[in-house]
Amino acid sequence: MERHVSSYRIHLNVCFLETRRTELVKDSLFFLSQEVADDILYIQSQNQGLQVQTQNQRALMAEIANLLVCFPPPLLLDSTD
C-alpha cells in the first residue's frame, strides 16, 4: 500500500510540474501575442498615415497641374540667341 501511495504522489507531482510548465508556456505565448497585436496596430496606423500622405501628394500634384495650365511658365530662351 505504501508503495502505491508513493507512486501516486510521484505521478501527482509530475502532473503538477507539467501543469506549471504549461501555464508558463501559455503566459509566454499570451505575452508574445500581445506584442504581435501591438506591432500590427502600429503597422496599420503607419499604413493609414501613408495612404493619407499619398492622397495629399496626388491632390497637390493635381493642383500644381491646374496652376501650370492657368499660369504657364515662360519659355526659356536659348542663351546662344
C-alpha positions as CSV (number, residue, x, y, z in Angstrom):
1,M,0.0,0.0,0.0
2,E,2.8,2.4,0.9
3,R,4.4,1.8,-2.5
4,H,1.1,2.7,-4.3
5,V,0.8,5.9,-2.3
6,S,4.4,6.8,-3.0
7,S,3.9,6.1,-6.7
8,Y,0.7,8.1,-6.7
9,R,2.5,11.1,-5.1
10,I,5.3,10.9,-7.6
11,H,2.8,10.9,-10.5
12,L,0.8,13.7,-8.9
13,N,3.9,15.8,-8.5
14,V,4.9,15.2,-12.2
15,C,1.4,16.3,-13.2
16,F,1.7,19.5,-11.1
17,L,5.0,20.3,-12.6
18,E,3.8,19.7,-16.1
19,T,0.7,21.9,-15.4
20,R,3.0,24.7,-14.1
21,R,5.2,24.4,-17.2
22,T,2.2,24.5,-19.4
23,E,1.0,27.6,-17.6
24,L,4.3,29.3,-18.1
25,V,4.3,28.5,-21.8
26,K,0.7,29.8,-22.1
27,D,1.7,33.0,-20.3
28,S,4.7,33.5,-22.6
29,L,2.6,32.9,-25.7
30,F,0.0,35.3,-24.5
31,F,2.7,38.0,-23.9
32,L,4.1,37.4,-27.3
33,S,0.7,37.5,-28.9
34,Q,0.1,40.9,-27.2
35,E,3.4,42.2,-28.6
36,V,2.4,41.0,-32.1
37,A,-1.0,42.6,-31.8
38,D,0.7,45.9,-30.8
39,D,3.0,45.7,-33.8
40,I,0.1,45.0,-36.1
41,L,-1.8,48.1,-34.8
42,Y,1.3,50.2,-35.2
43,I,1.8,49.0,-38.8
44,Q,-1.8,49.6,-39.6
45,S,-1.6,53.1,-38.3
46,Q,1.5,53.7,-40.3
47,N,-0.3,52.4,-43.4
48,Q,-3.2,54.7,-42.8
49,G,-0.8,57.6,-42.5
50,L,0.9,56.7,-45.8
51,Q,-2.4,56.5,-47.5
52,V,-3.3,60.0,-46.3
53,Q,0.1,61.2,-47.4
54,T,-0.3,59.7,-50.9
55,Q,-3.8,61.2,-51.2
56,N,-2.3,64.6,-50.2
57,Q,0.5,64.3,-52.7
58,R,-1.9,63.4,-55.5
59,A,-4.1,66.4,-54.6
60,L,-1.0,68.6,-54.6
61,M,0.1,67.3,-58.0
62,A,-3.3,67.9,-59.4
63,E,-3.3,71.5,-58.1
64,I,0.1,72.1,-59.5
65,A,-1.0,70.8,-62.9
66,N,-4.0,73.2,-62.7
67,L,-1.8,76.1,-61.8
68,L,0.5,75.3,-64.7
69,V,-2.4,75.3,-67.1
70,C,-3.7,78.6,-65.7
71,F,-0.2,80.2,-65.5
72,P,2.1,78.5,-67.9
73,P,5.8,79.2,-67.1
74,P,7.6,81.5,-69.6
75,L,9.6,79.7,-72.2
76,L,13.3,79.8,-71.5
77,L,15.2,81.5,-74.3
78,D,18.3,79.8,-75.6
79,S,21.4,81.7,-74.4
80,T,23.0,81.4,-77.8
81,D,20.4,83.6,-79.4
